[in-house]
Amino acid sequence: MFRYNTSWSLNLGIQKKFLNDQLNVKLAFNDLFYKSGWNGKSEFNGLISEGRGNWDSCRGSLSISYYLGNQKVSSRNRKTGLEDEEGRISNN
């Protein structure tokens, strides 16, 4: 039987909007304490085996986006044809 010990990670992120919500800045960090690896122990027929592994999981990212479009333009309400079918069904 192989038994794995627990693994965990802590991910954090923050987002802030500027310039009338046109500029969006995101800052994120993954696995701050570098704990998302694995380790375990196997005992079978008198043979004891231990193993562990991890990967480069501690990362940070910065994302900046700027909305260039006109925020005052409203989208038009389109019909899909489903409304006609619903009308036909309800009229019967």
C-alpha positions in Angstrom: 0.0 0.0 0.0 1.2 3.5 -0.9 0.3 6.3 1.5 0.4 9.9 0.4 0.9 12.8 2.8 -1.3 15.8 2.4 -0.4 18.6 0.0 -1.7 22.1 -0.2 -1.1 25.5 -1.8 -2.1 29.0 -1.1 -3.0 31.2 -4.1 -3.8 34.9 -3.7 -4.8 37.6 -6.1 -6.0 41.2 -6.2 -7.6 43.3 -8.8 -8.1 47.0 -9.1 -9.8 49.2 -11.7 -8.7 52.7 -12.6 -9.6 55.6 -15.0 -13.3 55.1 -14.9 -13.0 51.3 -15.0 -11.1 51.4 -18.3 -7.8 50.3 -16.9 -7.8 46.9 -15.0 -4.7 45.7 -13.1 -4.5 42.2 -11.6 -1.7 40.8 -9.5 -1.7 37.1 -8.6 0.5 34.6 -6.8 0.3 30.8 -6.8 1.6 28.4 -4.2 3.2 31.1 -2.0 4.7 28.6 0.5 5.9 26.1 -2.2 3.9 23.2 -0.8 2.1 21.7 -3.8 4.4 18.7 -4.3 3.8 15.1 -3.1 5.5 12.6 -0.8 4.6 9.2 0.3 5.7 5.9 1.7 5.0 2.3 0.5 5.3 -0.9 2.6 4.9 -4.2 0.7 6.2 -7.6 1.6 8.9 -6.3 3.9 10.1 -3.7 1.3 9.8 -0.1 2.4 10.0 2.6 -0.3 9.7 6.4 0.1 9.3 9.0 -2.6 8.7 12.7 -3.1 8.4 15.2 -5.8 7.6 18.8 -6.5 7.7 21.2 -9.4 8.2 24.9 -9.9 4.8 25.9 -8.7 5.5 29.2 -6.9 4.6 31.8 -9.5 3.4 35.4 -9.8 1.7 37.3 -12.5 0.8 40.8 -13.4 -2.0 41.6 -15.9 -2.8 45.0 -17.2 -5.7 45.6 -19.6 -7.2 48.8 -21.0 -10.6 49.0 -22.5 -10.5 51.1 -25.7 -14.2 50.9 -26.8 -17.1 53.2 -26.2 -18.9 52.2 -23.0 -22.0 54.2 -23.8 -23.0 52.1 -26.9 -25.9 49.8 -26.1 -26.3 46.4 -27.7 -29.3 45.8 -29.8 -31.9 43.1 -28.9 -31.7 40.4 -31.6 -34.4 37.8 -32.3 -33.2 34.3 -32.8 -36.3 32.7 -34.3 -37.1 31.0 -31.1 -39.7 33.7 -30.4 -41.6 32.8 -33.6 -41.6 29.1 -32.6 -42.8 29.9 -29.1 -45.6 32.0 -30.6 -46.7 29.2 -32.9 -46.7 26.7 -30.1 -48.7 28.9 -27.7 -51.3 29.8 -30.4 -52.2 26.1 -30.9 
